[in-house]
Amino acid sequence: MHCVARAVRDHAMWRAGETVVFGVSGGADSTALLLAACELPRRLRPRAVAAYFHHGLRPEADAELAGVAALAHGLSIPFVSGGVRSALTGGGRSLEAAARDARYAFLAAAAAQAGGGVVAVAHQADDGAETVLLRLARGAGSRGLSAIRPVRPLGGAGGWRGRLVRPLWRVPRAQVEEYLRLRGRRWHEDVSNSLAQRPRAAVRLEVLPALERACGAGVRAALLRAAENLAEDEAALSQWAAREAARRCRGDRVDVGAGFDRLPAAIRFRVIARAWTGLTGAPSLGRAQVLQVLELRDGGRVDLPRGWTARRAAAELIFFTAGQGPGECVLEVPGRMEVAGWGRLEASLRPAHAGMDGGRDVAVGDAAGVALPLRVRAPRRGERWRVRGAEHRGRAVRELLREAGVAPAARHGPCLVTDADGRALWVAGGRPALGFAVTEATRRVLRLEFQRVCPPESAGACGLPVSLS
């Protein structure tokens, strides 16, 4: 399939010989993608690994698993499989969303185990057109309507960072099936795809055919062009909002004075959404919730998801949780948060023998006795910490922050890590506190990593990165 080679080349999806984990369900799309990848010329061909995830939801999944294993064996490539150990539940979300999250978590883990950084899935052009219509029906904006993109970041357990790629994103379903028929290949059909009571199946079987009858056969391609146009608009709006967020967001506070009300509504909405995601690591707030925050007046407050509250104080919006002190943020373990205008802070627990790798921006200490969740807060006036190398009198925190290279504009934001009892642990990106260390008796370590997203000299001008979750 020449279109796969073009997509891999145009979007730099992987390098020749790079390990790529292919999510294969046994359906037409994923079967064709795996075959096409194995037929690529050597200058583009990856080291393919086939991966199947058993959701435990359909009786025919056992046959699909066997079929994918046989396909991988016939292509002489490695095969891995996984599945849920207990009943898959939505946890307040749709079962489809829970299944998708479980599948991506498995694929990321498979890529990490295989030593790769790329996961390939088989979403194709018809999937993209269906997604545009489904999100339009839910009232999505430009970000949601951008639909399926060819490459996006993907995170996994243990700090794995890679990318998700979609080499078939411009290939129609009919072309995929014709490719398989010409090669005499069979595939498994998911019977749920023909159940019109499911929204996506209804769009596929009824809505899109009706649109084609009314508007012509090119309607699917037109929907994808609209999504690409919206993606370009969204990129421009996001860059503008990132500049404003870097200037206005300081930890748990957002400056909504100095002309904030004169910004376009699209930018104000994105600044608040970025502040929320950067502070909590949670997906973006819904439009109605952001509007409630923006409509606050001095002294007003509004409750938000995950136990958070937003309060307006003069020209500032302040986000906080129950039991949280002023200027504090909560960092779950494992978990991560953005430090406005500077970087990303991440915490994880690991066996002592597996968590000792580090460097300037990593602190490792005995997890025993550390009360969770962690607190990340701003420095207090005149505060001094006893850190390694300054055991006797301690050092002024402002000096430690300067020594760590924290930009002046970020030094009054949350950059000091303590445990839930207030025990000092680390000046992010600098020296660990005295007592936060590893001993011979350590069995499990708390690993703190500060990932700088821009150099110190430009920290005040770079934008808050969108959460990868």
N, C-alpha and C positions, 0 to 999 in steps of 0.2 A: 504494500500500500504506500504509494509515493507520498501521500499526504502526511503519513506518520513521520517519514524522514524529514519532510519540510518543517513540520511542527517542532521536532527535536532540534533541528538546526536553527530555525528562526528564533526560538525561545530559550536556547541553551539549556535544554531540559536535563541532559546528562552528557558526560564525556565518554568516548570509546573506552570500553573495558570497565567502566564504573559500575559498582554493584547497585542494581535497581530492583526493588521488591515490587512485583506486580500483584495487585489485588485481583484474584481470579475467582469468579463465582460459578463458572461453568456456563454462563449465558453467552449470547452471541457477541456482545460488545467486548467483554473481557477475554473471551477465547480469541477473537480476532486480534485484539491488541497484543496479546502474548505472542501469537504466531507472527504478526507483522514485525515485532521487535526482534524476534529471532532471525528474520529474513533481511534485516537491515544490512547495508554494506559495512564492512569492517570498521570504517572510519567513524561510524555512528553506533555500532552494535554494543549494547551494554552486557555486563555479566548479569543475566536475568535470574531472579529467584521467584518462583510461583508461590503465592500464599493464599490459603483459603480459610475463611472464618465461619465457623458453624454457630449461628445465632440460637439454635435450639428452638426455632419457631415453626419450622415446616418439616413435615415428614419426608419430603423428597430431598432434604439436604444431605442425607447419608449417601444417596446416589450421586449427587453433585460432587461431594467430597471425593468419592472414588473416581469419578470422571476427571476431575482436575488433577488428581494424583497420577492417573494414567497419562494424561496429556503432558504433564511435566516429565514423566519417565520417557515418553516417546521423543521429547525434544532434548533429552539428556541434560536437564537443568535441575537444580535443587528445588525441593518442595517442602513447605512448612504449613502446618495447620494449627488452628487453635479454636477455642470456643468458650462459651459461658459455662461455669460450673453449676450454676443454679438458675432459676427462672429469671429471665431478663425483664426488668421493670423500668417504667419510664421515669420514676422519681419525680413526678410532677410535670414531666414533659411527655410528648407523644412517644409511643413505643417505637415508632420509626426513628425518632431523634436519638433515643437511647441506643437502639441497634447501630445507628451510624457512628455514634461516639465510641461504642465498644469496638466496632470494626476498625476505625482509624487508630485507636489505641493499640490494637493488636498489630496492625501493619507497621506502625512506628516502632513497636518493640521488635518486630521481625527484622526491620531495617537496621536497628541498633545492634542486634545480635549478629547480623550478617556483615557488620562493618560498613554499611552503606549509609548514604544520606538522602536517598531519593525513594519515594513511594509513587508508583504510577497506578492510576485508576482509569476506568474506561468510559467515563462520561462522554457522550457524543453530542452532535449538533441538535438532535431532537430533544435530548435531555435539557439542553440549554434553553430551547424555545419553550418547553413545558415549564421550566423554572421561572422564566420571565412572566408567563401568564399567572402562575400560582402566586408569585410574590406581588404582582400587580393587584390581584384579587384581595390580598391582605393589606393593601395600602402602602407598600414599601416605597422608599425614596430611591435616589440614584444609586446609593450603595447596594441596596437589596436587589434592584433591578439590573445591576451590572451582571448578575447571574454567575454562571460558571466561568472562571478565569483559567487560562492555560497553566499557570504556575502560581502557587501561593506557599507561604511558610507553613510548616507543620512541626508541632512539638510533641514530645513523648515523655514517658517516665524517665526518671534519673537524669533529667537535664538534656536529653537528646534533642538536637535541633536539626531539622532537615527541610525538605520541600516536597510538596505534593504536586505532581504534574499530570496533565490530561492530554496526551498526544492525539486523541480522537475528537478534540473539542470542536472541530469544524467539519467533521465527517457525518453525513446523514445516516440514519439507521439502515435505510434500504441499501446503501453502498456497503455497509458493514456485512449485512447478511449475504449480499451478492458475492463478496470476497470469500466468504466461507463456503458458499455453494460451489464456486469454481474450483475450490480445493477439496471438495468432497468431505468437508468437515461437518459434523453434527454438533448441536449445542442443546443445553437444557433450557426449557422455557419455565419461567416463574409463573405459575398459574395465577398468582395475585395480580399480575400485570393486566389481566383481562377482566378484573372485577371492577366494574364501572362505578361502584359505590365509593371506591377510594379516590380522593381528589386527583392525584396524578394520573391514575388510569382513566378517569373521566375526561381530563384534559386531552390525553393521548387519543382516546377512542371517539370522543364526541366533539370537544371544543375545537381542536386544531383542524380536523376534517371540515367542520362547518366554516371555519375561517377561510380555509383554502377554497371552498366552494364559493364563498362570497367575495374574496379578495384576490384569488389566484394562487397558483402553486408556489409562488415565491414568498409566501407569508412567513414561513419558518426562517428563511435566511434574513428577511427583513427584521424579525424580532431579534435575531442575533446582532444585526447591525445597530439596532437601537440600543442593545445592551452594551456594545462596544463604545458607542457615542457617550452613553451615560457613564461608563467607566472612566473615560477621559475627563468628563466634567467632575466626577467625584475625586479624581486625583488632584485636580486643580484646587477644588474646595478644601480637600484635606491638607494640602500644603499651606494654604492660607491659614486654616484653623490651627495647624501645628505651630506656625510662627506666633499666633496670638496666644496659644496655650503656653508656649515657652516663656512668653513675656508676663503672663498673668497668673499661671498656676504655680503655687509654692506649697508643695506637700498637700495638706488638707484644706488649703485656702485658695480661693479664686478671686482675683481683683476684678470686680465688675464696675469699677469707676472709670474715670479717664476715657470717656468716649465709648465704653462698651455698648451702651444702648444704641449708638449710631451704627454699629456694625450690622451687616445684613443678618437676618434671622438665621440663615443657613450656617453662618460662621458661629454665631452665638450658641446655637444648638450643638455644634460639633465641639466647641471649646468645653462646654459642660460635660458632654459625653466622654471626651478625652480625659478630663479631670477625674471623672468617676472611674473609668477603666484603669487609669494609671494608679489610682489610689487603692482600689479594691481588687484589681485583677479580674473582675467580673465582666461579663458581656455588657455591651452598651445599654444604657437605660432606654426605655421606650420613649417615644416622642411625647406622650402625654405626661410622663414623669419629668422629663427635661423641661417641659413647658411649666409645670408646677414650680420647679426650682427657679426658673427665670422670672416668674411672676411674684416671687417673694419680695416683701418690703421689710424695712428695718425692724428687726425683732421677730419676724415671722419664721416659721419652721415647717418642714414637711418630712414625713417618714418615707424612707426609701427601702428597697429590698435588702435582705441580708442583715437586718438590724441597724442599718445606717440612717442617719438623720442629716438633713441639710438645714442650716440656719443662716439668715441674712443678718449681718452686723455692719451697719453703715455701708461702705463700699466693698464689703467682702462677703463671699459665700463661704461658710465653714462646714465641712463634712466631719461627722464624728459618729461613734458607736456608743452603745450603753456601757458605762463603766470605764470609758476611755478618757484619759486626761487631755488637757488642751494641747494641741499641736501633735497628737499621737496618731499613728496608724497601726493597724493590726497586721502582722505578717504570720499567716498560717504556716505550719511545717508538715508536709512539704507545701511550698507556695512561693509566690513572687509578687513584687510590686514595683511600680515605676517611681523613681526619684526625679521629680520634675526638673527638666533642664539639664540632667546629668547622666542618668543611667538606669539600670534595672538591678534590683536586689532580689536574690533568690536564696531560699533556705531548704535544706534537705537533711534527712537522717541516713547515715550509711554505716555499715560495719567498719570498725577501726582500720582494718587492712585495706579497705576499698575507698576511703575518703581522705587520704593523706596528700593527694596531689593538690598543688596550690600555686601561689605566686603572690604578687603584690596585692591583687584584688580578691584574694581568698583568705578566709579565716576559718580554722578548724579547731574545735574544742570538745572536751568530754561532754556528752549529752546528759549524763547523769546529773541530776540536781538542777537542770535548766527548766524552769517553769514555763509551760506553753499556754497560750500562743505568745509569740514574740511581740514586742512593741518597738516601733521605729518612730523616733520623735526628733523634734528640733532641739538644738542646744539651748541651754538656759544662760542667762546673763552671768558671766564670770565663772561658768562651770569648769571644773578641772576633773580629769580622769587619770587614774593610775593605769598606765599601759606598760607593756613589755618594753624595757629599756628606760623606763622612768618610774621605777618601783617606789622610790622614797617619797618625793613631794608630788608626783604626778605632773601632768602638763595641762595647760589651758586648752580647752577643746578647740577654740578658734585657731590655735597654732597647729593642732593635729589636723584640722580640716585643710588648712593652707598647705601643710606638709603632704597631705594625701592628694593635692592637686584639685580639690573641689573648687569650682568656680565661685567667685564672690556672690553672685546672684543666687546660688543654690545653697549657701551655707546656713541660711536661716530656715531651710526646709527640713523635712525628716531625713536625717542621715546618721543618727546614733541608734544602735541596736541594743535593746535590753531584753531581759526575759519578762514574764508577766509580773514578777515580784519587784521589778525595777533594778535587778542586778545588771551592771554594765557588762556588755559583751564585746562590742566592736564599733569603732569609728569606720563607717563604710568606706572601703578603699584605702584605709590606713592601718594603724596598729591595733591588734586585739587588746582588750582590757586584761589587766593582770588577773590571773586566775582562770581565764578562759583558754585552756590549753589541754594537751593530750598527755596522759601519763601511762606508765606501764600497765596500770590497772584498767585503762579505758577499753571498753568493749564496743561501744557505739559512739560515733561522733556526730556532732551538729556541724554541718558544712554551710558556711555563708559565702556567697559569691556576689561580687559587684561587677556587673557587665556594663562597661562604659559605652554609651551609644554615640558619643561624639567627643572630640578632643577637648581638653580643659579650656583652651583659648576660645573655642566656639560654642561652649556649653550653653551660654545664654541665648544663642541664636538658633539652636537646633530644636526640632519639635519633639514632642512626646511620642514615642513609638506606640503604634497600636498593639494592644495585647494580643498574643498568639493563641490564647486559649480558645 
